[in-house]
């Protein structure tokens, strides 16, 4: 929770993009095809990698363009809806979504999207485009015939044998007979579904999807098979085509609602179930649909708790484990001569191993509010110089509040650091006497400007106390304010850059020889995903610290500058396992030579993540 914990916030964001470069070549190829107006080829290429990339913003954007270009407007709407969940303020995507809804005949939904677009932008070009589209949609709505009260056809949630025979006859008369080439596969899939072989039915229908897509009975059967085979995302694609062809198809709407439920899209499910209930269905159907609505309401009351954490082991070489000057002989003005420092106060190299771990539990109270608690532990051993061994832990609790594109986070924490486990002082856990206590709090605000940009501010307060009588002179209260900007680039966001500035003050509680400290600095870094499982990163930190007390012994007021450079890579060995080589270089300069030092650390970390 001190300055170095602030640094971890930036790298935490880097971890989110550590392997976001998956299949960048595939997306680049699709982009080239689209630029050449080869929409069918781009669509087929994107579908071949859909399993791996669905939900990725760059993939969904390309898929929406390709699907719309070949008339697959149902699939385009789904891709655009996924994009809007990540960036609700993207008005241009909302206008494109409205066009696709209009092409599907769902003019009411198109009007809704255009109304939101007009309210959400001041861009003259987008406003004109949205208003033009809205005029066309409103004209279509004005000409629509009054819809029938209820069409119970293919209500999958109700067995056909439960419906009156006259309705069963009406169903068959209202539907077009499938083409001869589809009759046999449909019959086969129906038989498989009756025998509980949903996955086999789904796979059989997928083999002829290009031929059958657009046929209502085929699409509906494919949607049901996908849903029963635990593939709700695939089910929505087929059912969207059904609803586009027949908005009153109650069975398709019910199953679309079920698919949205399985995907966790409560809003989408509620809209589908409301559409069915608005058609004044028979009591049996109404009861079934109301049951789904009640189930969703119950689900919303169930706590959503998630555990996460990691464990890592690091081995490496540190050229200066104690951040000390390299020269044992130091000129001290107040002594009018040179003094020789104690060996432990001079630069000391050592090989080391570091064990780190974290466990965190998060609980989602509702869609906006979450709470969490976490514990971090670390244990470092310096093989050649065990007098500088250390261990420590941080316990924190916090809460997050999400409001549209804004997220607020509040946390409190306590931490303890243990040092110097010499035999004569082994009187605490793990053989380390207590070195420092920390109590503090943090407030953060994150603003997702759009899909590629995030702005973050952080305010942090820490109370640092040293139990040892000699070290208690360094007791302080630390305040920090930071501002950060994160920007992603390239296909699938394989490049991430960040820039931040910060400043703060450390107070003097017990007579620090250097007095109070004002500090300020800047951080710059980035990460590049080379392949699906390999990324490289770099970060630079510059900090200046100005102290307030004149030191008579040195005849100066202390003034420090610190430079940190970190280079490394992350390699995903297999799911959850990371290998991370790293090089860290630090140089601190000062107008008082006693506080100058250089440090180099070379390490390799093996880390196991749980999410």
MIKEMI-256028 format. One record per residue (C-alpha): residue number from 1; x, y negated, z. Coordinates in steps of 0.05 Angstrom, whole numbers, plus 5000, padded with zeros to 4 digits. Each point is the difference from the previous one (the first is absolute). Last residue first. Layout:
@i->NUM u->X v->Y w->Z
...
***
This chain:
@i->611 u->4816 v->5344 w->4776
@i->610 u->5060 v->5040 w->5024
@i->609 u->5070 v->4981 w->4977
@i->608 u->5064 v->5042 w->5005
@i->607 u->5066 v->4961 w->4994
@i->606 u->5071 v->5020 w->4982
@i->605 u->5046 v->4940 w->5007
@i->604 u->5069 v->4988 w->4971
@i->603 u->5045 v->4946 w->5027
@i->602 u->5055 v->4949 w->4987
@i->601 u->5005 v->4942 w->5048
@i->600 u->5047 v->4941 w->4992
@i->599 u->5010 v->4945 w->5052
@i->598 u->5038 v->4935 w->5003
@i->597 u->5006 v->4956 w->5061
@i->596 u->5003 v->4928 w->5026
@i->595 u->4976 v->4983 w->5070
@i->594 u->5069 v->4993 w->5032
@i->593 u->5022 v->4956 w->4942
@i->592 u->4957 v->4941 w->5023
@i->591 u->4977 v->4959 w->4940
@i->590 u->4964 v->5063 w->4980
@i->589 u->4997 v->5050 w->4942
@i->588 u->4960 v->5064 w->5000
@i->587 u->5008 v->5051 w->4945
@i->586 u->4957 v->5061 w->4991
@i->585 u->5000 v->5055 w->4947
@i->584 u->4950 v->5057 w->4998
@i->583 u->5006 v->5060 w->4953
@i->582 u->4943 v->5051 w->4995
@i->581 u->4986 v->5070 w->4976
@i->580 u->4927 v->5020 w->5008
@i->579 u->4974 v->5071 w->4992
@i->578 u->4924 v->5003 w->5009
@i->577 u->4955 v->5059 w->5016
@i->576 u->4924 v->4991 w->5001
@i->575 u->4987 v->5036 w->4934
@i->574 u->5066 v->5025 w->4972
@i->573 u->5070 v->4972 w->4993
@i->572 u->4975 v->4929 w->4992
@i->571 u->5063 v->4959 w->4991
@i->570 u->5006 v->4931 w->5031
@i->569 u->5059 v->4955 w->4981
@i->568 u->5045 v->4951 w->5035
@i->567 u->5030 v->4932 w->5006
@i->566 u->4998 v->4953 w->5061
@i->565 u->5034 v->4933 w->5005
@i->564 u->5002 v->4958 w->5063
@i->563 u->5030 v->4930 w->5009
@i->562 u->5003 v->4964 w->5067
@i->561 u->5020 v->4928 w->5015
@i->560 u->5015 v->4976 w->5071
@i->559 u->5008 v->4932 w->5035
@i->558 u->5023 v->4997 w->5073
@i->557 u->5008 v->4932 w->5032
@i->556 u->5075 v->4990 w->5011
@i->555 u->5055 v->4991 w->5052
@i->554 u->5009 v->5076 w->5004
@i->553 u->5001 v->5004 w->5076
@i->552 u->4957 v->4938 w->5005
@i->551 u->4944 v->5031 w->4960
@i->550 u->4953 v->4945 w->4978
@i->549 u->4929 v->5027 w->5000
@i->548 u->4949 v->4997 w->4944
@i->547 u->5013 v->5058 w->4954
@i->546 u->4987 v->4999 w->4925
@i->545 u->4989 v->5066 w->4965
@i->544 u->5001 v->5007 w->4924
@i->543 u->4973 v->5061 w->4964
@i->542 u->5007 v->5030 w->4931
@i->541 u->4969 v->5068 w->4983
@i->540 u->5010 v->5037 w->4935
@i->539 u->4962 v->5062 w->4979
@i->538 u->5010 v->5056 w->4949
@i->537 u->4959 v->5059 w->4977
@i->536 u->5005 v->5061 w->4955
@i->535 u->4943 v->5048 w->4984
@i->534 u->4997 v->5074 w->4982
@i->533 u->4940 v->5047 w->5000
@i->532 u->4960 v->4981 w->4939
@i->531 u->5059 v->4968 w->4967
@i->530 u->5042 v->4936 w->5005
@i->529 u->4954 v->4963 w->5048
@i->528 u->5030 v->4932 w->5013
@i->527 u->5001 v->4966 w->5068
@i->526 u->5009 v->4929 w->5021
@i->525 u->5034 v->4950 w->5045
@i->524 u->5005 v->4930 w->5028
@i->523 u->4999 v->4978 w->5072
@i->522 u->5009 v->4930 w->5027
@i->521 u->5023 v->4969 w->5065
@i->520 u->4988 v->4958 w->5061
@i->519 u->5025 v->5000 w->5071
@i->518 u->4996 v->4953 w->5060
@i->517 u->5038 v->5026 w->5061
@i->516 u->4997 v->4977 w->5072
@i->515 u->5064 v->4999 w->5041
@i->514 u->5067 v->5029 w->4978
@i->513 u->5021 v->5021 w->5070
@i->512 u->4929 v->5026 w->5012
@i->511 u->4976 v->4971 w->5066
@i->510 u->4943 v->5044 w->5023
@i->509 u->4940 v->4982 w->4957
@i->508 u->5029 v->4970 w->4936
@i->507 u->4948 v->4999 w->4944
@i->506 u->5006 v->5036 w->4934
@i->505 u->4971 v->4960 w->4942
@i->504 u->4971 v->5014 w->4932
@i->503 u->5005 v->5000 w->4925
@i->502 u->4980 v->5041 w->4940
@i->501 u->5002 v->5001 w->4925
@i->500 u->4979 v->5057 w->4955
@i->499 u->5008 v->5027 w->4930
@i->498 u->4978 v->5066 w->4972
@i->497 u->5007 v->5038 w->4936
@i->496 u->4967 v->5065 w->4979
@i->495 u->5012 v->5037 w->4935
@i->494 u->4964 v->5065 w->4981
@i->493 u->4933 v->4964 w->5003
@i->492 u->4966 v->5053 w->4955
@i->491 u->5028 v->4966 w->4938
@i->490 u->5042 v->4940 w->5019
@i->489 u->5001 v->4952 w->5058
@i->488 u->4982 v->4995 w->5073
@i->487 u->5005 v->4936 w->5042
@i->486 u->5005 v->4992 w->5075
@i->485 u->5002 v->4932 w->5035
@i->484 u->5021 v->4990 w->5072
@i->483 u->4992 v->4946 w->5053
@i->482 u->5030 v->5008 w->5069
@i->481 u->4992 v->4967 w->5068
@i->480 u->5040 v->5024 w->5060
@i->479 u->4999 v->4986 w->5075
@i->478 u->5049 v->5032 w->5048
@i->477 u->4999 v->4994 w->5076
@i->476 u->5068 v->5012 w->5030
@i->475 u->5043 v->5039 w->5050
@i->474 u->5073 v->4996 w->4979
@i->473 u->5026 v->4981 w->5069
@i->472 u->4968 v->5065 w->5024
@i->471 u->5059 v->5037 w->4970
@i->470 u->5043 v->4994 w->5062
@i->469 u->4944 v->5019 w->5048
@i->468 u->4977 v->5059 w->4958
@i->467 u->4925 v->4999 w->4991
@i->466 u->5002 v->4964 w->4933
@i->465 u->4934 v->4966 w->4980
@i->464 u->4973 v->4982 w->4931
@i->463 u->4930 v->4970 w->4993
@i->462 u->4978 v->5002 w->4927
@i->461 u->4953 v->4956 w->4959
@i->460 u->4985 v->5012 w->4927
@i->459 u->4963 v->4962 w->4946
@i->458 u->4996 v->5032 w->4931
@i->457 u->4976 v->4974 w->4933
@i->456 u->4989 v->5042 w->4938
@i->455 u->4984 v->4986 w->4927
@i->454 u->4986 v->5057 w->4952
@i->453 u->5006 v->5000 w->4925
@i->452 u->4992 v->5052 w->4945
@i->451 u->4927 v->5021 w->5005
@i->450 u->4977 v->4931 w->5022
@i->449 u->5010 v->4951 w->5056
@i->448 u->4999 v->5055 w->5052
@i->447 u->5006 v->4957 w->5063
@i->446 u->5034 v->5028 w->5061
@i->445 u->4995 v->4966 w->5067
@i->444 u->5042 v->5024 w->5058
@i->443 u->4999 v->4989 w->5076
@i->442 u->5053 v->5032 w->5044
@i->441 u->5008 v->5010 w->5074
@i->440 u->5056 v->5012 w->5049
@i->439 u->5032 v->5037 w->5058
@i->438 u->5073 v->5022 w->4997
@i->437 u->5044 v->5031 w->5053
@i->436 u->5075 v->5007 w->4992
@i->435 u->5059 v->5043 w->5022
@i->434 u->4970 v->5056 w->5041
@i->433 u->5053 v->5052 w->5019
@i->432 u->5008 v->5057 w->4950
@i->431 u->5007 v->5073 w->5020
@i->430 u->4942 v->5024 w->4957
@i->429 u->4952 v->4969 w->5052
@i->428 u->5037 v->4961 w->5054
@i->427 u->5057 v->5004 w->5050
@i->426 u->5060 v->5018 w->4958
@i->425 u->5043 v->4941 w->5024
@i->424 u->5063 v->5035 w->5023
@i->423 u->4998 v->5047 w->4941
@i->422 u->4998 v->4944 w->4949
@i->421 u->4934 v->4994 w->4963
@i->420 u->5010 v->4929 w->4973
@i->419 u->4932 v->4977 w->4975
@i->418 u->4925 v->5006 w->5008
@i->417 u->4948 v->4956 w->4964
@i->416 u->4928 v->4993 w->5022
@i->415 u->4940 v->4974 w->4961
@i->414 u->4930 v->4973 w->5013
@i->413 u->4949 v->4981 w->4948
@i->412 u->4939 v->4959 w->4983
@i->411 u->4968 v->4996 w->4932
@i->410 u->4953 v->4957 w->4958
@i->409 u->4989 v->5010 w->4926
@i->408 u->4960 v->4959 w->4951
@i->407 u->4984 v->5024 w->4930
@i->406 u->4974 v->4955 w->4944
@i->405 u->4976 v->5020 w->4931
@i->404 u->4928 v->5013 w->5024
@i->403 u->5002 v->4994 w->5075
@i->402 u->5041 v->5054 w->5035
@i->401 u->5013 v->4999 w->5075
@i->400 u->5057 v->5040 w->5029
@i->399 u->5013 v->5018 w->5073
@i->398 u->5061 v->5016 w->5042
@i->397 u->5036 v->5042 w->5050
@i->396 u->5075 v->5009 w->5006
@i->395 u->5051 v->5043 w->5036
@i->394 u->5073 v->4990 w->4982
@i->393 u->5056 v->5048 w->5018
@i->392 u->5074 v->5002 w->5012
@i->391 u->5066 v->5036 w->4998
@i->390 u->5072 v->4979 w->4997
@i->389 u->5071 v->5026 w->4996
@i->388 u->5054 v->4946 w->5004
@i->387 u->5041 v->5034 w->5054
@i->386 u->4998 v->5061 w->4955
@i->385 u->5057 v->4973 w->4957
@i->384 u->5026 v->5054 w->4952
@i->383 u->4934 v->5036 w->4990
@i->382 u->4952 v->4941 w->5003
@i->381 u->4932 v->5029 w->5019
@i->380 u->4935 v->4964 w->4986
@i->379 u->4930 v->5017 w->5026
@i->378 u->4937 v->4966 w->4975
@i->377 u->4926 v->5001 w->5018
@i->376 u->4940 v->4964 w->4972
@i->375 u->4930 v->5006 w->5030
@i->374 u->4935 v->4978 w->4969
@i->373 u->4930 v->4977 w->5015
@i->372 u->4946 v->4979 w->4951
@i->371 u->4935 v->4962 w->4992
@i->370 u->4958 v->4987 w->4938
@i->369 u->4947 v->4950 w->4982
@i->368 u->4971 v->4984 w->4931
@i->367 u->4969 v->5063 w->4973
@i->366 u->4981 v->5024 w->5069
@i->365 u->5035 v->5023 w->5064
@i->364 u->5059 v->5029 w->4961
@i->363 u->5047 v->5034 w->5050
@i->362 u->5074 v->5004 w->4988
@i->361 u->5049 v->5047 w->5035
@i->360 u->5075 v->4990 w->4996
@i->359 u->5060 v->5044 w->5011
@i->358 u->5070 v->4978 w->4984
@i->357 u->5068 v->5032 w->5001
@i->356 u->5074 v->4983 w->4994
@i->355 u->5062 v->5041 w->5011
@i->354 u->5067 v->4966 w->4985
@i->353 u->5067 v->5033 w->4990
@i->352 u->5066 v->4963 w->5003
@i->351 u->5071 v->4995 w->4975
@i->350 u->5038 v->4946 w->5036
@i->349 u->5035 v->4933 w->4992
@i->348 u->5014 v->4951 w->5056
@i->347 u->5011 v->4925 w->4990
@i->346 u->5026 v->4971 w->5065
@i->345 u->4961 v->4988 w->5065
@i->344 u->5006 v->5073 w->5022
@i->343 u->5076 v->4994 w->4996
@i->342 u->4998 v->4941 w->5050
@i->341 u->5020 v->4935 w->4967
@i->340 u->5070 v->4970 w->5002
@i->339 u->5002 v->4926 w->5016
@i->338 u->5036 v->4944 w->4963
@i->337 u->5014 v->4932 w->5029
@i->336 u->4973 v->4935 w->5027
@i->335 u->4952 v->5039 w->5044
@i->334 u->4943 v->4953 w->4981
@i->333 u->5020 v->5004 w->4927
@i->332 u->4995 v->5075 w->4997
@i->331 u->5044 v->5030 w->4946
@i->330 u->4981 v->5073 w->4988
@i->329 u->5046 v->5061 w->4995
@i->328 u->4960 v->5064 w->4990
@i->327 u->4986 v->4983 w->4927
@i->326 u->4944 v->5037 w->4965
@i->325 u->4943 v->4963 w->5034
@i->324 u->4944 v->5042 w->5030
@i->323 u->4934 v->5025 w->4973
@i->322 u->5004 v->5062 w->5046
@i->321 u->4995 v->5056 w->4949
@i->320 u->5049 v->4967 w->4953
@i->319 u->5022 v->5043 w->4941
@i->318 u->4938 v->5044 w->5002
@i->317 u->5001 v->5068 w->4965
@i->316 u->4939 v->5042 w->4987
@i->315 u->4949 v->5053 w->5017
@i->314 u->4926 v->4986 w->5004
@i->313 u->4943 v->5045 w->5024
@i->312 u->4928 v->4980 w->4989
@i->311 u->4931 v->5016 w->5027
@i->310 u->4938 v->4967 w->4975
@i->309 u->4930 v->4980 w->5020
@i->308 u->4927 v->5001 w->4985
@i->307 u->4934 v->5018 w->5034
@i->306 u->4933 v->4977 w->4975
@i->305 u->4934 v->4988 w->5036
@i->304 u->4935 v->4984 w->4966
@i->303 u->4947 v->4997 w->5054
@i->302 u->4931 v->5025 w->4978
@i->301 u->4949 v->4944 w->4998
@i->300 u->5006 v->4989 w->4925
@i->299 u->4989 v->5074 w->4991
@i->298 u->4933 v->4995 w->5034
@i->297 u->4977 v->4946 w->4952
@i->296 u->5024 v->5041 w->4942
@i->295 u->4961 v->5060 w->5025
@i->294 u->4937 v->4958 w->5008
@i->293 u->5006 v->4978 w->4927
@i->292 u->5010 v->5072 w->4979
@i->291 u->4938 v->5021 w->5039
@i->290 u->4961 v->4942 w->4968
@i->289 u->5018 v->5031 w->4933
@i->288 u->4973 v->5068 w->5020
@i->287 u->4936 v->4972 w->5030
@i->286 u->4987 v->4958 w->4939
@i->285 u->5010 v->5059 w->4954
@i->284 u->4950 v->5043 w->5038
@i->283 u->4952 v->4942 w->5007
@i->282 u->4996 v->4988 w->4925
@i->281 u->5040 v->4940 w->4974
@i->280 u->4979 v->4926 w->5004
@i->279 u->5052 v->4976 w->4949
@i->278 u->5030 v->4953 w->5052
@i->277 u->5022 v->5061 w->5040
@i->276 u->5044 v->5023 w->4942
@i->275 u->5033 v->4931 w->4992
@i->274 u->5011 v->4995 w->5075
@i->273 u->5037 v->5067 w->4998
@i->272 u->5045 v->4975 w->4944
@i->271 u->5015 v->4933 w->5035
@i->270 u->5013 v->5033 w->5067
@i->269 u->5050 v->5048 w->4968
@i->268 u->5038 v->4943 w->4966
@i->267 u->5005 v->4961 w->5066
@i->266 u->5021 v->5061 w->5040
@i->265 u->5059 v->5015 w->4954
@i->264 u->5034 v->5053 w->5042
@i->263 u->5015 v->5043 w->4939
@i->262 u->4954 v->5056 w->5024
@i->261 u->4945 v->4949 w->5012
@i->260 u->5011 v->4972 w->4930
@i->259 u->4991 v->5071 w->4973
@i->258 u->4936 v->5009 w->5040
@i->257 u->4973 v->4934 w->4972
@i->256 u->5017 v->5023 w->4930
@i->255 u->4963 v->5064 w->5016
@i->254 u->4937 v->4962 w->5019
@i->253 u->5007 v->4955 w->4939
@i->252 u->5008 v->5059 w->4954
@i->251 u->4939 v->5035 w->5030
@i->250 u->4958 v->4936 w->4994
@i->249 u->5012 v->4991 w->4926
@i->248 u->4965 v->4932 w->4996
@i->247 u->5062 v->4964 w->4972
@i->246 u->5001 v->5048 w->4940
@i->245 u->5059 v->4994 w->4952
@i->244 u->5043 v->4958 w->5047
@i->243 u->4979 v->5045 w->5058
@i->242 u->5025 v->5062 w->4962
@i->241 u->5066 v->4967 w->4981
@i->240 u->5011 v->4979 w->5072
@i->239 u->4987 v->5071 w->5021
@i->238 u->5059 v->5025 w->4959
@i->237 u->5050 v->4951 w->5028
@i->236 u->4972 v->5004 w->5071
@i->235 u->5010 v->5075 w->5001
@i->234 u->5074 v->4993 w->4985
@i->233 u->5010 v->4958 w->5062
@i->232 u->4957 v->5048 w->5040
@i->231 u->5045 v->5059 w->4985
@i->230 u->4981 v->5048 w->5057
@i->229 u->4977 v->5056 w->4953
@i->228 u->4928 v->4985 w->5018
@i->227 u->5009 v->4928 w->4975
@i->226 u->5036 v->5023 w->4937
@i->225 u->4946 v->5051 w->4984
@i->224 u->4945 v->4948 w->5012
@i->223 u->5034 v->4949 w->4955
@i->222 u->5012 v->5051 w->4945
@i->221 u->4927 v->5021 w->5003
@i->220 u->4979 v->4928 w->4993
@i->219 u->5048 v->4987 w->4943
@i->218 u->4976 v->5062 w->4962
@i->217 u->4927 v->4984 w->5010
@i->216 u->5009 v->4928 w->4980
@i->215 u->5042 v->5013 w->4938
@i->214 u->5049 v->4941 w->4997
@i->213 u->5061 v->5042 w->5015
@i->212 u->4989 v->5069 w->4971
@i->211 u->5053 v->5003 w->4946
@i->210 u->5054 v->4964 w->5038
@i->209 u->4981 v->5038 w->5063
@i->208 u->5008 v->5069 w->4967
@i->207 u->5054 v->5028 w->5045
@i->206 u->4974 v->4960 w->5058
@i->205 u->4936 v->5041 w->4999
@i->204 u->5036 v->5066 w->5014
@i->203 u->5043 v->4968 w->5054
@i->202 u->4939 v->4972 w->5035
@i->201 u->4963 v->5067 w->4998
@i->200 u->5060 v->5037 w->5027
@i->199 u->5006 v->4949 w->5057
@i->198 u->4925 v->5005 w->5016
@i->197 u->4999 v->5076 w->5006
@i->196 u->4942 v->5004 w->5049
@i->195 u->4962 v->5052 w->4959
@i->194 u->4948 v->4950 w->4978
@i->193 u->5057 v->4954 w->4979
@i->192 u->5031 v->5055 w->4957
@i->191 u->4933 v->5013 w->4966
@i->190 u->4990 v->4926 w->4986
@i->189 u->5071 v->4997 w->4971
@i->188 u->4986 v->5058 w->4953
@i->187 u->4934 v->4969 w->4977
@i->186 u->5035 v->4934 w->4987
@i->185 u->5056 v->5035 w->4962
@i->184 u->4948 v->5037 w->4957
@i->183 u->4957 v->4940 w->4984
@i->182 u->5057 v->4953 w->4984
@i->181 u->5014 v->5021 w->4928
@i->180 u->4925 v->5002 w->4986
@i->179 u->4991 v->4927 w->5018
@i->178 u->4965 v->4987 w->5066
@i->177 u->4923 v->4993 w->4996
@i->176 u->4978 v->4929 w->5014
@i->175 u->4967 v->4991 w->5066
@i->174 u->4930 v->4976 w->5015
@i->173 u->4966 v->5065 w->4980
@i->172 u->5043 v->5041 w->5047
@i->171 u->4987 v->4956 w->5059
@i->170 u->4925 v->4996 w->4986
@i->169 u->4995 v->5076 w->5003
@i->168 u->5034 v->4999 w->5069
@i->167 u->4953 v->4945 w->5021
@i->166 u->4939 v->5042 w->4981
@i->165 u->5030 v->5059 w->5037
@i->164 u->5003 v->4962 w->5066
@i->163 u->5070 v->4990 w->5028
@i->162 u->5030 v->5046 w->5053
@i->161 u->5023 v->5051 w->4947
@i->160 u->5045 v->4946 w->4971
@i->159 u->5040 v->4998 w->5065
@i->158 u->5004 v->4929 w->5028
@i->157 u->5068 v->4966 w->5009
@i->156 u->5014 v->5012 w->4926
@i->155 u->4942 v->4956 w->4978
@i->154 u->5004 v->5021 w->4927
@i->153 u->4941 v->4958 w->4978
@i->152 u->4960 v->4965 w->5055
@i->151 u->4982 v->4940 w->4956
@i->150 u->4967 v->4948 w->5043
@i->149 u->4961 v->4935 w->4992
@i->148 u->5014 v->4987 w->4927
@i->147 u->5041 v->4937 w->4984
@i->146 u->4965 v->4937 w->4976
@i->145 u->5028 v->4983 w->4932
@i->144 u->5062 v->4958 w->4995
@i->143 u->4997 v->4935 w->4959
@i->142 u->5016 v->4953 w->5057
@i->141 u->5058 v->5043 w->5022
@i->140 u->5031 v->4997 w->4931
@i->139 u->4996 v->4924 w->5000
@i->138 u->5030 v->4998 w->5070
@i->137 u->5059 v->5042 w->4975
@i->136 u->5014 v->4955 w->4940
@i->135 u->4997 v->4937 w->5043
@i->134 u->5046 v->5033 w->5052
@i->133 u->5052 v->5016 w->4947
@i->132 u->5004 v->4927 w->4979
@i->131 u->5002 v->4978 w->5073
@i->130 u->5058 v->5048 w->5016
@i->129 u->5041 v->4977 w->4940
@i->128 u->4989 v->4927 w->5016
@i->127 u->5018 v->5010 w->5073
@i->126 u->5062 v->5040 w->4981
@i->125 u->5025 v->4944 w->4955
@i->124 u->4984 v->4945 w->5050
@i->123 u->5035 v->5035 w->5058
@i->122 u->4961 v->4980 w->5062
@i->121 u->4987 v->5071 w->5021
@i->120 u->4961 v->5043 w->5050
@i->119 u->4929 v->4976 w->4990
@i->118 u->5002 v->5013 w->4926
@i->117 u->5030 v->5069 w->5010
@i->116 u->4949 v->5019 w->5052
@i->115 u->4943 v->4982 w->4953
@i->114 u->5035 v->5039 w->4945
@i->113 u->5004 v->5062 w->5043
@i->112 u->4926 v->4997 w->5019
@i->111 u->4979 v->4987 w->4928
@i->110 u->5039 v->5062 w->4977
@i->109 u->4967 v->5041 w->5055
@i->108 u->4932 v->4979 w->4975
@i->107 u->5020 v->5010 w->4928
@i->106 u->5015 v->5074 w->5009
@i->105 u->4994 v->5017 w->4925
@i->104 u->5068 v->5033 w->4998
@i->103 u->5028 v->4944 w->4957
@i->102 u->4974 v->4951 w->5052
@i->101 u->5037 v->5038 w->5055
@i->100 u->5063 v->4997 w->4958
@i->99 u->4994 v->4925 w->4989
@i->98 u->4987 v->4990 w->5075
@i->97 u->5064 v->5038 w->5017
@i->96 u->5039 v->4955 w->4952
@i->95 u->4972 v->4939 w->5036
@i->94 u->5019 v->5030 w->5067
@i->93 u->5071 v->5014 w->4975
@i->92 u->5008 v->4927 w->4981
@i->91 u->4973 v->4978 w->5068
@i->90 u->5054 v->5037 w->5040
@i->89 u->4977 v->4978 w->5070
@i->88 u->4981 v->5071 w->5022
@i->87 u->5073 v->5024 w->4989
@i->86 u->5009 v->5071 w->5027
@i->85 u->4926 v->5020 w->4996
@i->84 u->4998 v->4962 w->4935
@i->83 u->5050 v->5047 w->4968
@i->82 u->4960 v->5061 w->5020
@i->81 u->4937 v->4968 w->4970
@i->80 u->5039 v->4986 w->4936
@i->79 u->5019 v->5073 w->4993
@i->78 u->4929 v->5022 w->5013
@i->77 u->4972 v->4950 w->4950
@i->76 u->5048 v->5024 w->4946
@i->75 u->4978 v->5071 w->5010
@i->74 u->4928 v->4981 w->4988
@i->73 u->5019 v->4956 w->4941
@i->72 u->5030 v->5058 w->4960
@i->71 u->4990 v->4960 w->4936
@i->70 u->5069 v->5012 w->4970
@i->69 u->5028 v->4931 w->5019
@i->68 u->4965 v->5001 w->5067
@i->67 u->5037 v->5063 w->5019
@i->66 u->5068 v->4971 w->4978
@i->65 u->4991 v->4935 w->5038
@i->64 u->4974 v->5034 w->5063
@i->63 u->5056 v->5052 w->4997
@i->62 u->5053 v->4945 w->4994
@i->61 u->4974 v->4964 w->5062
@i->60 u->4991 v->5066 w->5038
@i->59 u->5072 v->5020 w->4986
@i->58 u->5029 v->4934 w->5022
@i->57 u->4957 v->4999 w->5064
@i->56 u->5017 v->5072 w->5022
@i->55 u->4934 v->5034 w->5018
@i->54 u->5009 v->5057 w->4950
@i->53 u->5075 v->5011 w->4989
@i->52 u->5016 v->5074 w->5011
@i->51 u->4934 v->5030 w->4978
@i->50 u->4992 v->4950 w->4943
@i->49 u->5065 v->5019 w->4965
@i->48 u->4968 v->5033 w->4938
@i->47 u->4941 v->4952 w->5004
@i->46 u->5049 v->4942 w->4987
@i->45 u->5025 v->5032 w->4936
@i->44 u->4930 v->5015 w->4975
@i->43 u->4979 v->4927 w->5013
@i->42 u->5062 v->4972 w->4967
@i->41 u->4989 v->5043 w->4938
@i->40 u->4927 v->4979 w->4996
@i->39 u->5017 v->4927 w->5012
@i->38 u->5052 v->4994 w->4945
@i->37 u->4992 v->4924 w->4994
@i->36 u->5076 v->4992 w->4993
@i->35 u->5004 v->4963 w->5067
@i->34 u->4960 v->5058 w->5028
@i->33 u->5052 v->5051 w->4975
@i->32 u->5057 v->4959 w->5030
@i->31 u->4964 v->4997 w->5067
@i->30 u->4989 v->5075 w->4999
@i->29 u->5075 v->5011 w->4989
@i->28 u->5017 v->4953 w->5058
@i->27 u->4951 v->5038 w->5045
@i->26 u->5032 v->5067 w->4983
@i->25 u->5070 v->4971 w->5010
@i->24 u->4981 v->4975 w->5069
@i->23 u->4980 v->5070 w->5020
@i->22 u->5006 v->4987 w->5075
@i->21 u->5031 v->4932 w->5016
@i->20 u->4962 v->4992 w->5066
@i->19 u->5051 v->5042 w->5038
@i->18 u->5027 v->4952 w->5052
@i->17 u->4942 v->4951 w->4991
@i->16 u->4969 v->5008 w->5069
@i->15 u->5070 v->5008 w->5028
@i->14 u->5017 v->4930 w->4978
@i->13 u->4944 v->4974 w->5044
@i->12 u->5031 v->5034 w->5059
@i->11 u->5065 v->4968 w->4978
@i->10 u->4971 v->4931 w->5010
@i->9 u->4971 v->5018 w->5068
@i->8 u->5067 v->5032 w->5021
@i->7 u->5033 v->4932 w->4997
@i->6 u->4952 v->4975 w->5053
@i->5 u->5023 v->5058 w->5043
@i->4 u->5070 v->4972 w->4992
@i->3 u->4978 v->4932 w->5024
@i->2 u->4971 v->5029 w->5064
@i->1 u->4939 v->5045 w->5004
***
